[in-house]
């Protein structure tokens, strides 16, 4: 299964980790300088959850982000899962 939220579609993104060298100006140095940019991956905060859907009277297994879990809690499981196309 892909590292992607089934509700919001959030997935792995790429970015850079910046290496800096030097002493900060406020510590008496001449300032920090960027020496290298190293590629990195930024992973979403995914959870495998078993959510109870009262309208269907059954559990549904979904992989969703923590943000989407808050959405499910707020708007109701049936409405959110139906809009995402997970249930018919």
N, CA, C and O atoms as a Maestro MAE file, in Angstrom:
{
 s_m_m2io_version
 :::
 2.0.0
}

f_m_ct {
 s_m_title
 :::
 protein
 m_atom[352] {
  # First column is atom index #
  i_m_mmod_type
  r_m_x_coord
  r_m_y_coord
  r_m_z_coord
  i_m_residue_number
  s_m_chain_name
  s_m_pdb_residue_name
  s_m_pdb_atom_name
  i_m_atomic_number
  :::
  1 25 0.834 -1.180 0.000 1 A "UNK " " N  " 7
  2 3 0.000 0.000 0.000 1 A "UNK " " CA " 6
  3 2 0.884 1.251 0.000 1 A "UNK " " C  " 6
  4 15 1.882 1.313 0.718 1 A "UNK " " O  " 8
  5 25 0.516 2.227 -0.798 2 A "UNK " " N  " 7
  6 3 1.312 3.434 -0.926 2 A "UNK " " CA " 6
  7 2 1.236 4.286 0.342 2 A "UNK " " C  " 6
  8 15 0.269 4.202 1.099 2 A "UNK " " O  " 8
  9 25 2.242 5.088 0.559 3 A "UNK " " N  " 7
  10 3 2.243 5.991 1.708 3 A "UNK " " CA " 6
  11 2 1.431 7.229 1.338 3 A "UNK " " C  " 6
  12 15 1.979 8.303 1.089 3 A "UNK " " O  " 8
  13 25 0.121 7.053 1.310 4 A "UNK " " N  " 7
  14 3 -0.773 8.121 0.900 4 A "UNK " " CA " 6
  15 2 -2.076 8.017 1.681 4 A "UNK " " C  " 6
  16 15 -2.573 6.919 1.934 4 A "UNK " " O  " 8
  17 25 -2.623 9.165 2.058 5 A "UNK " " N  " 7
  18 3 -3.886 9.208 2.785 5 A "UNK " " CA " 6
  19 2 -5.023 8.927 1.815 5 A "UNK " " C  " 6
  20 15 -5.081 9.518 0.737 5 A "UNK " " O  " 8
  21 25 -5.927 8.029 2.193 6 A "UNK " " N  " 7
  22 3 -7.038 7.677 1.320 6 A "UNK " " CA " 6
  23 2 -8.106 8.755 1.286 6 A "UNK " " C  " 6
  24 15 -8.931 8.759 0.372 6 A "UNK " " O  " 8
  25 25 -8.121 9.658 2.238 7 A "UNK " " N  " 7
  26 3 -9.140 10.701 2.291 7 A "UNK " " CA " 6
  27 2 -8.644 12.007 1.664 7 A "UNK " " C  " 6
  28 15 -9.275 12.532 0.747 7 A "UNK " " O  " 8
  29 25 -7.524 12.529 2.154 8 A "UNK " " N  " 7
  30 3 -7.036 13.824 1.670 8 A "UNK " " CA " 6
  31 2 -6.056 13.700 0.504 8 A "UNK " " C  " 6
  32 15 -5.850 14.665 -0.233 8 A "UNK " " O  " 8
  33 25 -5.450 12.521 0.328 9 A "UNK " " N  " 7
  34 3 -4.512 12.326 -0.773 9 A "UNK " " CA " 6
  35 2 -3.105 12.805 -0.481 9 A "UNK " " C  " 6
  36 15 -2.261 12.799 -1.377 9 A "UNK " " O  " 8
  37 25 -2.824 13.222 0.753 10 A "UNK " " N  " 7
  38 3 -1.483 13.700 1.102 10 A "UNK " " CA " 6
  39 2 -0.499 12.537 0.996 10 A "UNK " " C  " 6
  40 15 -0.801 11.416 1.405 10 A "UNK " " O  " 8
  41 25 0.682 12.817 0.441 11 A "UNK " " N  " 7
  42 3 1.676 11.764 0.250 11 A "UNK " " CA " 6
  43 2 3.076 12.293 0.524 11 A "UNK " " C  " 6
  44 15 3.240 13.441 0.939 11 A "UNK " " O  " 8
  45 25 4.085 11.460 0.294 12 A "UNK " " N  " 7
  46 3 5.472 11.818 0.567 12 A "UNK " " CA " 6
  47 2 5.886 12.976 -0.338 12 A "UNK " " C  " 6
  48 15 5.626 12.956 -1.541 12 A "UNK " " O  " 8
  49 25 6.530 13.982 0.248 13 A "UNK " " N  " 7
  50 3 7.073 15.090 -0.527 13 A "UNK " " CA " 6
  51 2 8.579 15.133 -0.336 13 A "UNK " " C  " 6
  52 15 9.114 14.517 0.586 13 A "UNK " " O  " 8
  53 25 9.260 15.862 -1.212 14 A "UNK " " N  " 7
  54 3 10.710 15.979 -1.101 14 A "UNK " " CA " 6
  55 2 11.086 17.396 -0.719 14 A "UNK " " C  " 6
  56 15 10.342 18.345 -0.966 14 A "UNK " " O  " 8
  57 25 12.249 17.519 -0.117 15 A "UNK " " N  " 7
  58 3 12.748 18.816 0.296 15 A "UNK " " CA " 6
  59 2 14.238 18.744 0.504 15 A "UNK " " C  " 6
  60 15 14.891 17.824 0.010 15 A "UNK " " O  " 8
  61 25 14.789 19.702 1.228 16 A "UNK " " N  " 7
  62 3 16.223 19.754 1.493 16 A "UNK " " CA " 6
  63 2 16.485 19.970 2.975 16 A "UNK " " C  " 6
  64 15 15.740 20.667 3.663 16 A "UNK " " O  " 8
  65 25 17.552 19.362 3.443 17 A "UNK " " N  " 7
  66 3 18.093 19.651 4.765 17 A "UNK " " CA " 6
  67 2 19.321 20.516 4.516 17 A "UNK " " C  " 6
  68 15 20.217 20.114 3.774 17 A "UNK " " O  " 8
  69 25 19.376 21.695 5.124 18 A "UNK " " N  " 7
  70 3 20.445 22.651 4.845 18 A "UNK " " CA " 6
  71 2 21.556 22.514 5.884 18 A "UNK " " C  " 6
  72 15 21.311 22.628 7.085 18 A "UNK " " O  " 8
  73 25 22.781 22.270 5.411 19 A "UNK " " N  " 7
  74 3 23.950 22.227 6.294 19 A "UNK " " CA " 6
  75 2 24.509 23.638 6.417 19 A "UNK " " C  " 6
  76 15 24.722 24.322 5.417 19 A "UNK " " O  " 8
  77 25 24.740 24.057 7.636 20 A "UNK " " N  " 7
  78 3 25.285 25.398 7.872 20 A "UNK " " CA " 6
  79 2 26.585 25.260 8.662 20 A "UNK " " C  " 6
  80 15 26.746 24.342 9.467 20 A "UNK " " O  " 8
  81 25 27.500 26.183 8.417 21 A "UNK " " N  " 7
  82 3 28.735 26.203 9.188 21 A "UNK " " CA " 6
  83 2 29.031 27.628 9.602 21 A "UNK " " C  " 6
  84 15 28.480 28.576 9.042 21 A "UNK " " O  " 8
  85 25 29.888 27.773 10.570 22 A "UNK " " N  " 7
  86 3 30.256 29.097 11.048 22 A "UNK " " CA " 6
  87 2 29.658 29.387 12.409 22 A "UNK " " C  " 6
  88 15 28.868 28.606 12.940 22 A "UNK " " O  " 8
  89 25 30.042 30.503 12.953 23 A "UNK " " N  " 7
  90 3 29.578 30.920 14.268 23 A "UNK " " CA " 6
  91 2 28.581 32.065 14.094 23 A "UNK " " C  " 6
  92 15 28.817 32.981 13.305 23 A "UNK " " O  " 8
  93 25 27.482 32.017 14.821 24 A "UNK " " N  " 7
  94 3 26.445 33.036 14.706 24 A "UNK " " CA " 6
  95 2 26.988 34.412 15.078 24 A "UNK " " C  " 6
  96 15 27.883 34.532 15.915 24 A "UNK " " O  " 8
  97 25 26.434 35.456 14.440 25 A "UNK " " N  " 7
  98 3 26.886 36.830 14.701 25 A "UNK " " CA " 6
  99 2 26.694 37.227 16.156 25 A "UNK " " C  " 6
  100 15 27.536 37.908 16.742 25 A "UNK " " O  " 8
  101 25 25.554 36.785 16.746 26 A "UNK " " N  " 7
  102 3 25.297 37.168 18.132 26 A "UNK " " CA " 6
  103 2 26.231 36.470 19.122 26 A "UNK " " C  " 6
  104 15 26.298 36.833 20.296 26 A "UNK " " O  " 8
  105 25 26.954 35.457 18.621 27 A "UNK " " N  " 7
  106 3 27.954 34.785 19.452 27 A "UNK " " CA " 6
  107 2 29.364 35.270 19.150 27 A "UNK " " C  " 6
  108 15 30.335 34.707 19.654 27 A "UNK " " O  " 8
  109 25 29.484 36.309 18.333 28 A "UNK " " N  " 7
  110 3 30.785 36.895 18.049 28 A "UNK " " CA " 6
  111 2 31.426 36.434 16.750 28 A "UNK " " C  " 6
  112 15 32.578 36.773 16.479 28 A "UNK " " O  " 8
  113 25 30.703 35.668 15.943 29 A "UNK " " N  " 7
  114 3 31.260 35.184 14.682 29 A "UNK " " CA " 6
  115 2 30.899 36.090 13.515 29 A "UNK " " C  " 6
  116 15 30.387 37.194 13.704 29 A "UNK " " O  " 8
  117 25 31.171 35.611 12.309 30 A "UNK " " N  " 7
  118 3 30.875 36.398 11.109 30 A "UNK " " CA " 6
  119 2 29.569 35.959 10.441 30 A "UNK " " C  " 6
  120 15 29.208 36.452 9.373 30 A "UNK " " O  " 8
  121 25 28.877 35.037 11.081 31 A "UNK " " N  " 7
  122 3 27.577 34.604 10.574 31 A "UNK " " CA " 6
  123 2 27.616 33.191 10.022 31 A "UNK " " C  " 6
  124 15 28.673 32.676 9.660 31 A "UNK " " O  " 8
  125 25 26.468 32.587 9.967 32 A "UNK " " N  " 7
  126 3 26.340 31.233 9.448 32 A "UNK " " CA " 6
  127 2 26.297 31.267 7.921 32 A "UNK " " C  " 6
  128 15 25.773 32.211 7.329 32 A "UNK " " O  " 8
  129 25 26.846 30.240 7.294 33 A "UNK " " N  " 7
  130 3 26.845 30.141 5.844 33 A "UNK " " CA " 6
  131 2 26.350 28.756 5.439 33 A "UNK " " C  " 6
  132 15 26.659 27.753 6.084 33 A "UNK " " O  " 8
  133 25 25.578 28.724 4.363 34 A "UNK " " N  " 7
  134 3 25.094 27.448 3.841 34 A "UNK " " CA " 6
  135 2 26.228 26.785 3.066 34 A "UNK " " C  " 6
  136 15 26.815 27.396 2.173 34 A "UNK " " O  " 8
  137 25 26.535 25.543 3.407 35 A "UNK " " N  " 7
  138 3 27.617 24.834 2.732 35 A "UNK " " CA " 6
  139 2 27.102 23.717 1.837 35 A "UNK " " C  " 6
  140 15 27.783 23.317 0.892 35 A "UNK " " O  " 8
  141 25 25.909 23.210 2.122 36 A "UNK " " N  " 7
  142 3 25.402 22.077 1.350 36 A "UNK " " CA " 6
  143 2 23.898 21.960 1.528 36 A "UNK " " C  " 6
  144 15 23.359 22.300 2.581 36 A "UNK " " O  " 8
  145 25 23.223 21.476 0.487 37 A "UNK " " N  " 7
  146 3 21.807 21.127 0.572 37 A "UNK " " CA " 6
  147 2 21.685 19.633 0.285 37 A "UNK " " C  " 6
  148 15 22.058 19.167 -0.792 37 A "UNK " " O  " 8
  149 25 21.163 18.891 1.254 38 A "UNK " " N  " 7
  150 3 21.037 17.448 1.125 38 A "UNK " " CA " 6
  151 2 19.565 17.110 0.938 38 A "UNK " " C  " 6
  152 15 18.712 17.596 1.680 38 A "UNK " " O  " 8
  153 25 19.265 16.270 -0.063 39 A "UNK " " N  " 7
  154 3 17.884 15.886 -0.312 39 A "UNK " " CA " 6
  155 2 17.344 15.058 0.840 39 A "UNK " " C  " 6
  156 15 18.076 14.295 1.470 39 A "UNK " " O  " 8
  157 25 16.042 15.218 1.111 40 A "UNK " " N  " 7
  158 3 15.369 14.455 2.149 40 A "UNK " " CA " 6
  159 2 13.924 14.218 1.745 40 A "UNK " " C  " 6
  160 15 13.402 14.891 0.856 40 A "UNK " " O  " 8
  161 25 13.287 13.267 2.394 41 A "UNK " " N  " 7
  162 3 11.880 12.990 2.174 41 A "UNK " " CA " 6
  163 2 11.098 13.406 3.407 41 A "UNK " " C  " 6
  164 15 11.544 13.203 4.537 41 A "UNK " " O  " 8
  165 25 9.935 13.987 3.184 42 A "UNK " " N  " 7
  166 3 9.063 14.415 4.260 42 A "UNK " " CA " 6
  167 2 7.842 13.499 4.220 42 A "UNK " " C  " 6
  168 15 7.061 13.540 3.269 42 A "UNK " " O  " 8
  169 25 7.681 12.675 5.252 43 A "UNK " " N  " 7
  170 3 6.620 11.677 5.279 43 A "UNK " " CA " 6
  171 2 5.380 12.223 5.978 43 A "UNK " " C  " 6
  172 15 5.498 12.933 6.976 43 A "UNK " " O  " 8
  173 25 4.190 11.900 5.465 44 A "UNK " " N  " 7
  174 3 2.962 12.318 6.153 44 A "UNK " " CA " 6
  175 2 2.742 11.492 7.415 44 A "UNK " " C  " 6
  176 15 3.259 10.383 7.547 44 A "UNK " " O  " 8
  177 25 1.979 12.042 8.323 45 A "UNK " " N  " 7
  178 3 1.684 11.379 9.594 45 A "UNK " " CA " 6
  179 2 0.503 10.422 9.389 45 A "UNK " " C  " 6
  180 15 -0.636 10.756 9.712 45 A "UNK " " O  " 8
  181 25 0.790 9.215 8.842 46 A "UNK " " N  " 7
  182 3 -0.259 8.266 8.484 46 A "UNK " " CA " 6
  183 2 -0.555 7.283 9.612 46 A "UNK " " C  " 6
  184 15 0.322 6.914 10.393 46 A "UNK " " O  " 8
  185 25 -1.815 6.874 9.670 47 A "UNK " " N  " 7
  186 3 -2.289 5.898 10.636 47 A "UNK " " CA " 6
  187 2 -3.165 4.889 9.908 47 A "UNK " " C  " 6
  188 15 -3.958 5.258 9.042 47 A "UNK " " O  " 8
  189 25 -3.020 3.613 10.259 48 A "UNK " " N  " 7
  190 3 -3.938 2.583 9.786 48 A "UNK " " CA " 6
  191 2 -5.030 2.468 10.841 48 A "UNK " " C  " 6
  192 15 -4.762 2.098 11.983 48 A "UNK " " O  " 8
  193 25 -6.264 2.789 10.453 49 A "UNK " " N  " 7
  194 3 -7.362 2.833 11.411 49 A "UNK " " CA " 6
  195 2 -8.505 1.933 10.989 49 A "UNK " " C  " 6
  196 15 -8.737 1.707 9.801 49 A "UNK " " O  " 8
  197 25 -9.207 1.429 11.973 50 A "UNK " " N  " 7
  198 3 -10.401 0.634 11.780 50 A "UNK " " CA " 6
  199 2 -11.542 1.476 12.331 50 A "UNK " " C  " 6
  200 15 -11.710 1.584 13.546 50 A "UNK " " O  " 8
  201 25 -12.330 2.075 11.434 51 A "UNK " " N  " 7
  202 3 -13.343 3.056 11.832 51 A "UNK " " CA " 6
  203 2 -14.730 2.416 11.779 51 A "UNK " " C  " 6
  204 15 -15.078 1.751 10.803 51 A "UNK " " O  " 8
  205 25 -15.515 2.622 12.833 52 A "UNK " " N  " 7
  206 3 -16.879 2.121 12.877 52 A "UNK " " CA " 6
  207 2 -17.794 3.079 12.126 52 A "UNK " " C  " 6
  208 15 -17.822 4.275 12.417 52 A "UNK " " O  " 8
  209 25 -18.548 2.547 11.150 53 A "UNK " " N  " 7
  210 3 -19.520 3.333 10.394 53 A "UNK " " CA " 6
  211 2 -20.902 2.853 10.821 53 A "UNK " " C  " 6
  212 15 -21.323 1.754 10.462 53 A "UNK " " O  " 8
  213 25 -21.601 3.681 11.586 54 A "UNK " " N  " 7
  214 3 -22.887 3.277 12.166 54 A "UNK " " CA " 6
  215 2 -23.950 3.056 11.094 54 A "UNK " " C  " 6
  216 15 -24.784 2.161 11.230 54 A "UNK " " O  " 8
  217 25 -23.932 3.858 10.030 55 A "UNK " " N  " 7
  218 3 -24.938 3.737 8.970 55 A "UNK " " CA " 6
  219 2 -24.848 2.391 8.247 55 A "UNK " " C  " 6
  220 15 -25.865 1.855 7.806 55 A "UNK " " O  " 8
  221 25 -23.634 1.844 8.125 56 A "UNK " " N  " 7
  222 3 -23.438 0.547 7.471 56 A "UNK " " CA " 6
  223 2 -23.409 -0.598 8.477 56 A "UNK " " C  " 6
  224 15 -23.476 -1.768 8.101 56 A "UNK " " O  " 8
  225 25 -23.311 -0.250 9.759 57 A "UNK " " N  " 7
  226 3 -23.235 -1.220 10.845 57 A "UNK " " CA " 6
  227 2 -22.034 -2.158 10.686 57 A "UNK " " C  " 6
  228 15 -22.149 -3.368 10.878 57 A "UNK " " O  " 8
  229 25 -20.873 -1.574 10.328 58 A "UNK " " N  " 7
  230 3 -19.656 -2.373 10.180 58 A "UNK " " CA " 6
  231 2 -18.413 -1.495 10.325 58 A "UNK " " C  " 6
  232 15 -18.501 -0.267 10.315 58 A "UNK " " O  " 8
  233 25 -17.254 -2.147 10.460 59 A "UNK " " N  " 7
  234 3 -15.973 -1.453 10.510 59 A "UNK " " CA " 6
  235 2 -15.413 -1.305 9.104 59 A "UNK " " C  " 6
  236 15 -15.649 -2.151 8.242 59 A "UNK " " O  " 8
  237 25 -14.662 -0.217 8.874 60 A "UNK " " N  " 7
  238 3 -13.979 0.008 7.602 60 A "UNK " " CA " 6
  239 2 -12.514 0.294 7.913 60 A "UNK " " C  " 6
  240 15 -12.209 1.154 8.740 60 A "UNK " " O  " 8
  241 25 -11.597 -0.433 7.245 61 A "UNK " " N  " 7
  242 3 -10.165 -0.206 7.422 61 A "UNK " " CA " 6
  243 2 -9.689 0.858 6.444 61 A "UNK " " C  " 6
  244 15 -9.911 0.741 5.239 61 A "UNK " " O  " 8
  245 25 -9.039 1.894 6.956 62 A "UNK " " N  " 7
  246 3 -8.532 2.976 6.113 62 A "UNK " " CA " 6
  247 2 -7.139 3.379 6.574 62 A "UNK " " C  " 6
  248 15 -6.775 3.189 7.734 62 A "UNK " " O  " 8
  249 25 -6.375 3.933 5.658 63 A "UNK " " N  " 7
  250 3 -5.078 4.527 5.986 63 A "UNK " " CA " 6
  251 2 -5.250 6.031 5.794 63 A "UNK " " C  " 6
  252 15 -5.494 6.506 4.685 63 A "UNK " " O  " 8
  253 25 -5.119 6.760 6.881 64 A "UNK " " N  " 7
  254 3 -5.353 8.198 6.794 64 A "UNK " " CA " 6
  255 2 -4.375 8.971 7.648 64 A "UNK " " C  " 6
  256 15 -3.747 8.425 8.555 64 A "UNK " " O  " 8
  257 25 -4.257 10.256 7.343 65 A "UNK " " N  " 7
  258 3 -3.359 11.131 8.089 65 A "UNK " " CA " 6
  259 2 -4.050 11.576 9.374 65 A "UNK " " C  " 6
  260 15 -5.267 11.456 9.512 65 A "UNK " " O  " 8
  261 25 -3.268 12.083 10.295 66 A "UNK " " N  " 7
  262 3 -3.805 12.556 11.566 66 A "UNK " " CA " 6
  263 2 -4.785 13.705 11.333 66 A "UNK " " C  " 6
  264 15 -5.785 13.821 12.042 66 A "UNK " " O  " 8
  265 25 -4.505 14.548 10.347 67 A "UNK " " N  " 7
  266 3 -5.402 15.656 10.004 67 A "UNK " " CA " 6
  267 2 -6.747 15.127 9.510 67 A "UNK " " C  " 6
  268 15 -7.798 15.655 9.875 67 A "UNK " " O  " 8
  269 25 -6.713 14.084 8.678 68 A "UNK " " N  " 7
  270 3 -7.945 13.499 8.156 68 A "UNK " " CA " 6
  271 2 -8.736 12.801 9.264 68 A "UNK " " C  " 6
  272 15 -9.966 12.769 9.223 68 A "UNK " " O  " 8
  273 25 -8.043 12.251 10.242 69 A "UNK " " N  " 7
  274 3 -8.718 11.614 11.364 69 A "UNK " " CA " 6
  275 2 -9.532 12.640 12.149 69 A "UNK " " C  " 6
  276 15 -10.626 12.337 12.626 69 A "UNK " " O  " 8
  277 25 -9.000 13.845 12.280 70 A "UNK " " N  " 7
  278 3 -9.750 14.927 12.927 70 A "UNK " " CA " 6
  279 2 -10.977 15.294 12.101 70 A "UNK " " C  " 6
  280 15 -12.030 15.605 12.658 70 A "UNK " " O  " 8
  281 25 -10.847 15.260 10.771 71 A "UNK " " N  " 7
  282 3 -11.969 15.564 9.888 71 A "UNK " " CA " 6
  283 2 -13.065 14.515 10.040 71 A "UNK " " C  " 6
  284 15 -14.250 14.845 10.088 71 A "UNK " " O  " 8
  285 25 -12.658 13.246 10.117 72 A "UNK " " N  " 7
  286 3 -13.626 12.164 10.310 72 A "UNK " " CA " 6
  287 2 -14.358 12.337 11.634 72 A "UNK " " C  " 6
  288 15 -15.572 12.141 11.702 72 A "UNK " " O  " 8
  289 25 -13.643 12.697 12.667 73 A "UNK " " N  " 7
  290 3 -14.245 12.900 13.986 73 A "UNK " " CA " 6
  291 2 -15.233 14.066 13.957 73 A "UNK " " C  " 6
  292 15 -16.297 13.999 14.572 73 A "UNK " " O  " 8
  293 25 -14.884 15.111 13.255 74 A "UNK " " N  " 7
  294 3 -15.720 16.317 13.217 74 A "UNK " " CA " 6
  295 2 -16.960 16.143 12.346 74 A "UNK " " C  " 6
  296 15 -18.064 16.483 12.769 74 A "UNK " " O  " 8
  297 25 -16.788 15.616 11.133 75 A "UNK " " N  " 7
  298 3 -17.875 15.577 10.156 75 A "UNK " " CA " 6
  299 2 -18.616 14.242 10.106 75 A "UNK " " C  " 6
  300 15 -19.646 14.140 9.440 75 A "UNK " " O  " 8
  301 25 -18.124 13.242 10.781 76 A "UNK " " N  " 7
  302 3 -18.773 11.936 10.779 76 A "UNK " " CA " 6
  303 2 -18.119 10.997 9.780 76 A "UNK " " C  " 6
  304 15 -17.725 11.410 8.690 76 A "UNK " " O  " 8
  305 25 -18.007 9.724 10.163 77 A "UNK " " N  " 7
  306 3 -17.304 8.742 9.341 77 A "UNK " " CA " 6
  307 2 -18.003 8.503 8.011 77 A "UNK " " C  " 6
  308 15 -17.349 8.473 6.969 77 A "UNK " " O  " 8
  309 25 -19.314 8.335 8.030 78 A "UNK " " N  " 7
  310 3 -20.039 7.994 6.804 78 A "UNK " " CA " 6
  311 2 -19.898 9.088 5.749 78 A "UNK " " C  " 6
  312 15 -19.617 8.795 4.587 78 A "UNK " " O  " 8
  313 25 -20.094 10.354 6.149 79 A "UNK " " N  " 7
  314 3 -20.029 11.468 5.193 79 A "UNK " " CA " 6
  315 2 -18.648 11.599 4.562 79 A "UNK " " C  " 6
  316 15 -18.530 11.758 3.347 79 A "UNK " " O  " 8
  317 25 -17.610 11.532 5.381 80 A "UNK " " N  " 7
  318 3 -16.241 11.724 4.898 80 A "UNK " " CA " 6
  319 2 -15.805 10.569 4.002 80 A "UNK " " C  " 6
  320 15 -15.226 10.797 2.940 80 A "UNK " " O  " 8
  321 25 -16.076 9.332 4.418 81 A "UNK " " N  " 7
  322 3 -15.675 8.169 3.634 81 A "UNK " " CA " 6
  323 2 -16.445 8.070 2.324 81 A "UNK " " C  " 6
  324 15 -15.895 7.625 1.316 81 A "UNK " " O  " 8
  325 25 -17.705 8.479 2.325 82 A "UNK " " N  " 7
  326 3 -18.490 8.456 1.091 82 A "UNK " " CA " 6
  327 2 -17.989 9.499 0.110 82 A "UNK " " C  " 6
  328 15 -17.904 9.237 -1.090 82 A "UNK " " O  " 8
  329 25 -17.655 10.693 0.618 83 A "UNK " " N  " 7
  330 3 -17.120 11.761 -0.247 83 A "UNK " " CA " 6
  331 2 -15.778 11.384 -0.839 83 A "UNK " " C  " 6
  332 15 -15.469 11.766 -1.968 83 A "UNK " " O  " 8
  333 25 -14.959 10.624 -0.078 84 A "UNK " " N  " 7
  334 3 -13.652 10.194 -0.560 84 A "UNK " " CA " 6
  335 2 -13.766 9.017 -1.529 84 A "UNK " " C  " 6
  336 15 -12.800 8.690 -2.219 84 A "UNK " " O  " 8
  337 25 -14.936 8.378 -1.588 85 A "UNK " " N  " 7
  338 3 -15.135 7.258 -2.487 85 A "UNK " " CA " 6
  339 2 -14.675 5.921 -1.930 85 A "UNK " " C  " 6
  340 15 -14.497 4.966 -2.686 85 A "UNK " " O  " 8
  341 25 -14.483 5.840 -0.633 86 A "UNK " " N  " 7
  342 3 -14.027 4.598 -0.002 86 A "UNK " " CA " 6
  343 2 -15.202 3.635 0.182 86 A "UNK " " C  " 6
  344 15 -15.048 2.421 0.051 86 A "UNK " " O  " 8
  345 25 -16.390 4.198 0.491 87 A "UNK " " N  " 7
  346 3 -17.594 3.375 0.601 87 A "UNK " " CA " 6
  347 2 -18.604 3.843 -0.436 87 A "UNK " " C  " 6
  348 15 -18.569 4.989 -0.885 87 A "UNK " " O  " 8
  349 25 -19.500 2.944 -0.807 88 A "UNK " " N  " 7
  350 3 -20.506 3.291 -1.831 88 A "UNK " " CA " 6
  351 2 -21.760 3.807 -1.202 88 A "UNK " " C  " 6
  352 15 -22.710 4.146 -1.908 88 A "UNK " " O  " 8
  :::
 }
 m_bond[351] {
  # First column is bond index #
  i_m_from
  i_m_to
  i_m_order
  :::
  1 1 2 1
  2 2 3 1
  3 3 4 2
  4 3 5 1
  5 5 6 1
  6 6 7 1
  7 7 8 2
  8 7 9 1
  9 9 10 1
  10 10 11 1
  11 11 12 2
  12 11 13 1
  13 13 14 1
  14 14 15 1
  15 15 16 2
  16 15 17 1
  17 17 18 1
  18 18 19 1
  19 19 20 2
  20 19 21 1
  21 21 22 1
  22 22 23 1
  23 23 24 2
  24 23 25 1
  25 25 26 1
  26 26 27 1
  27 27 28 2
  28 27 29 1
  29 29 30 1
  30 30 31 1
  31 31 32 2
  32 31 33 1
  33 33 34 1
  34 34 35 1
  35 35 36 2
  36 35 37 1
  37 37 38 1
  38 38 39 1
  39 39 40 2
  40 39 41 1
  41 41 42 1
  42 42 43 1
  43 43 44 2
  44 43 45 1
  45 45 46 1
  46 46 47 1
  47 47 48 2
  48 47 49 1
  49 49 50 1
  50 50 51 1
  51 51 52 2
  52 51 53 1
  53 53 54 1
  54 54 55 1
  55 55 56 2
  56 55 57 1
  57 57 58 1
  58 58 59 1
  59 59 60 2
  60 59 61 1
  61 61 62 1
  62 62 63 1
  63 63 64 2
  64 63 65 1
  65 65 66 1
  66 66 67 1
  67 67 68 2
  68 67 69 1
  69 69 70 1
  70 70 71 1
  71 71 72 2
  72 71 73 1
  73 73 74 1
  74 74 75 1
  75 75 76 2
  76 75 77 1
  77 77 78 1
  78 78 79 1
  79 79 80 2
  80 79 81 1
  81 81 82 1
  82 82 83 1
  83 83 84 2
  84 83 85 1
  85 85 86 1
  86 86 87 1
  87 87 88 2
  88 87 89 1
  89 89 90 1
  90 90 91 1
  91 91 92 2
  92 91 93 1
  93 93 94 1
  94 94 95 1
  95 95 96 2
  96 95 97 1
  97 97 98 1
  98 98 99 1
  99 99 100 2
  100 99 101 1
  101 101 102 1
  102 102 103 1
  103 103 104 2
  104 103 105 1
  105 105 106 1
  106 106 107 1
  107 107 108 2
  108 107 109 1
  109 109 110 1
  110 110 111 1
  111 111 112 2
  112 111 113 1
  113 113 114 1
  114 114 115 1
  115 115 116 2
  116 115 117 1
  117 117 118 1
  118 118 119 1
  119 119 120 2
  120 119 121 1
  121 121 122 1
  122 122 123 1
  123 123 124 2
  124 123 125 1
  125 125 126 1
  126 126 127 1
  127 127 128 2
  128 127 129 1
  129 129 130 1
  130 130 131 1
  131 131 132 2
  132 131 133 1
  133 133 134 1
  134 134 135 1
  135 135 136 2
  136 135 137 1
  137 137 138 1
  138 138 139 1
  139 139 140 2
  140 139 141 1
  141 141 142 1
  142 142 143 1
  143 143 144 2
  144 143 145 1
  145 145 146 1
  146 146 147 1
  147 147 148 2
  148 147 149 1
  149 149 150 1
  150 150 151 1
  151 151 152 2
  152 151 153 1
  153 153 154 1
  154 154 155 1
  155 155 156 2
  156 155 157 1
  157 157 158 1
  158 158 159 1
  159 159 160 2
  160 159 161 1
  161 161 162 1
  162 162 163 1
  163 163 164 2
  164 163 165 1
  165 165 166 1
  166 166 167 1
  167 167 168 2
  168 167 169 1
  169 169 170 1
  170 170 171 1
  171 171 172 2
  172 171 173 1
  173 173 174 1
  174 174 175 1
  175 175 176 2
  176 175 177 1
  177 177 178 1
  178 178 179 1
  179 179 180 2
  180 179 181 1
  181 181 182 1
  182 182 183 1
  183 183 184 2
  184 183 185 1
  185 185 186 1
  186 186 187 1
  187 187 188 2
  188 187 189 1
  189 189 190 1
  190 190 191 1
  191 191 192 2
  192 191 193 1
  193 193 194 1
  194 194 195 1
  195 195 196 2
  196 195 197 1
  197 197 198 1
  198 198 199 1
  199 199 200 2
  200 199 201 1
  201 201 202 1
  202 202 203 1
  203 203 204 2
  204 203 205 1
  205 205 206 1
  206 206 207 1
  207 207 208 2
  208 207 209 1
  209 209 210 1
  210 210 211 1
  211 211 212 2
  212 211 213 1
  213 213 214 1
  214 214 215 1
  215 215 216 2
  216 215 217 1
  217 217 218 1
  218 218 219 1
  219 219 220 2
  220 219 221 1
  221 221 222 1
  222 222 223 1
  223 223 224 2
  224 223 225 1
  225 225 226 1
  226 226 227 1
  227 227 228 2
  228 227 229 1
  229 229 230 1
  230 230 231 1
  231 231 232 2
  232 231 233 1
  233 233 234 1
  234 234 235 1
  235 235 236 2
  236 235 237 1
  237 237 238 1
  238 238 239 1
  239 239 240 2
  240 239 241 1
  241 241 242 1
  242 242 243 1
  243 243 244 2
  244 243 245 1
  245 245 246 1
  246 246 247 1
  247 247 248 2
  248 247 249 1
  249 249 250 1
  250 250 251 1
  251 251 252 2
  252 251 253 1
  253 253 254 1
  254 254 255 1
  255 255 256 2
  256 255 257 1
  257 257 258 1
  258 258 259 1
  259 259 260 2
  260 259 261 1
  261 261 262 1
  262 262 263 1
  263 263 264 2
  264 263 265 1
  265 265 266 1
  266 266 267 1
  267 267 268 2
  268 267 269 1
  269 269 270 1
  270 270 271 1
  271 271 272 2
  272 271 273 1
  273 273 274 1
  274 274 275 1
  275 275 276 2
  276 275 277 1
  277 277 278 1
  278 278 279 1
  279 279 280 2
  280 279 281 1
  281 281 282 1
  282 282 283 1
  283 283 284 2
  284 283 285 1
  285 285 286 1
  286 286 287 1
  287 287 288 2
  288 287 289 1
  289 289 290 1
  290 290 291 1
  291 291 292 2
  292 291 293 1
  293 293 294 1
  294 294 295 1
  295 295 296 2
  296 295 297 1
  297 297 298 1
  298 298 299 1
  299 299 300 2
  300 299 301 1
  301 301 302 1
  302 302 303 1
  303 303 304 2
  304 303 305 1
  305 305 306 1
  306 306 307 1
  307 307 308 2
  308 307 309 1
  309 309 310 1
  310 310 311 1
  311 311 312 2
  312 311 313 1
  313 313 314 1
  314 314 315 1
  315 315 316 2
  316 315 317 1
  317 317 318 1
  318 318 319 1
  319 319 320 2
  320 319 321 1
  321 321 322 1
  322 322 323 1
  323 323 324 2
  324 323 325 1
  325 325 326 1
  326 326 327 1
  327 327 328 2
  328 327 329 1
  329 329 330 1
  330 330 331 1
  331 331 332 2
  332 331 333 1
  333 333 334 1
  334 334 335 1
  335 335 336 2
  336 335 337 1
  337 337 338 1
  338 338 339 1
  339 339 340 2
  340 339 341 1
  341 341 342 1
  342 342 343 1
  343 343 344 2
  344 343 345 1
  345 345 346 1
  346 346 347 1
  347 347 348 2
  348 347 349 1
  349 349 350 1
  350 350 351 1
  351 351 352 2
  :::
 }
}
